[in-house]
Amino acid sequence: MTIANAQQQVDQWIKTVGVRYFSELTNMAILTEEVGELARIMARKYGDQSFKESDKGKNMADEMADVLWVLICLANQTGVDLTQALEKNFEKKSIRDAERHQNNEKLR
């Protein structure tokens, strides 16, 4: 699946199953919530916190997909072509960070 396909499929699902998009502000709040759920799993799996019983059924891949889903919703709502945006972001990072990471002693 391409990013463009994902944007189209999410839009189709929202318009048929989901009835309509939530407001942009609501989706921003949901995105924050979903990132928090992912962070909770990451903190327990890779950080110093232990899993609570209520955390044990959580799936990191599913939480990442939830984040992506809501981000795609926001992109669709605001007219952002995520493929184009990501391509421009690669270009920006390639110019800005061409030598930055190579010269970072912390990364060696």
C-alpha positions in Angstrom: 0.0 0.0 0.0 1.3 3.4 -0.9 0.8 6.5 1.2 -1.6 7.8 -1.4 -3.6 4.6 -1.3 -3.7 4.8 2.4 -5.1 8.4 2.2 -7.7 7.2 -0.3 -8.7 4.2 1.7 -9.1 6.1 5.0 -11.1 8.7 3.2 -13.4 6.1 1.7 -13.8 4.3 5.0 -14.6 7.6 6.8 -17.2 8.5 4.2 -18.9 5.2 4.2 -18.5 3.5 7.6 -17.4 6.5 9.8 -20.2 8.8 8.4 -17.9 11.9 8.5 -14.6 13.1 9.8 -14.4 14.4 13.3 -13.4 18.1 13.5 -9.7 18.8 12.9 -9.4 19.9 16.6 -11.0 16.7 17.8 -8.7 14.6 15.6 -5.7 16.5 16.9 -6.7 15.6 20.4 -7.2 12.0 19.3 -3.8 12.0 17.7 -2.3 13.2 21.0 -4.1 10.4 22.8 -3.0 7.7 20.4 0.6 8.9 20.6 0.3 8.7 24.4 -0.9 5.1 24.2 2.0 4.2 22.0 4.4 6.0 24.4 2.9 4.0 27.3 3.8 0.8 25.6 7.3 2.0 24.6 8.0 3.2 28.2 7.1 -0.3 29.5 8.8 -2.3 26.8 12.0 -0.3 26.3 12.0 2.0 29.3 12.2 1.4 33.1 8.5 1.0 33.8 7.0 -2.4 34.3 3.8 -3.5 32.6 0.6 -3.1 34.5 -2.0 -5.8 34.1 -4.1 -3.5 32.0 -1.1 -2.9 29.6 -0.4 -6.5 28.9 -2.9 -6.9 26.0 -1.7 -3.8 24.2 -0.1 -4.2 20.8 2.6 -1.7 19.7 2.0 -2.2 16.0 -1.7 -1.6 16.5 -1.0 1.6 18.4 1.4 2.8 15.7 -1.4 2.1 13.1 -3.8 4.1 15.2 -1.4 7.1 15.2 -1.0 6.7 11.4 -4.7 6.5 10.9 -5.5 9.7 12.7 -2.6 11.5 11.0 -4.0 10.4 7.6 -7.4 11.8 8.7 -5.8 15.1 9.5 -3.9 15.2 6.3 -7.1 14.4 4.3 -9.1 17.1 6.2 -6.5 19.8 5.6 -5.6 19.0 2.0 -2.1 17.6 2.7 -0.7 15.1 0.2 1.4 13.1 2.6 3.5 11.6 -0.2 4.5 15.0 -1.5 5.0 16.2 2.1 7.3 13.3 2.9 9.3 13.8 -0.3 9.8 17.4 0.6 10.8 16.5 4.1 13.4 14.1 2.8 14.8 16.8 0.6 14.9 19.3 3.6 16.6 16.8 5.9 19.1 15.8 3.2 20.2 19.4 2.7 20.0 20.5 6.3 21.6 17.4 7.8 24.0 16.4 5.0 26.9 16.4 7.4 25.3 17.0 10.8 24.9 13.4 11.8 28.2 12.2 10.3 29.9 14.8 12.5 28.0 14.0 15.7 30.4 12.2 18.1 27.4 11.0 20.1 26.3 8.8 17.2 29.7 7.0 16.9 
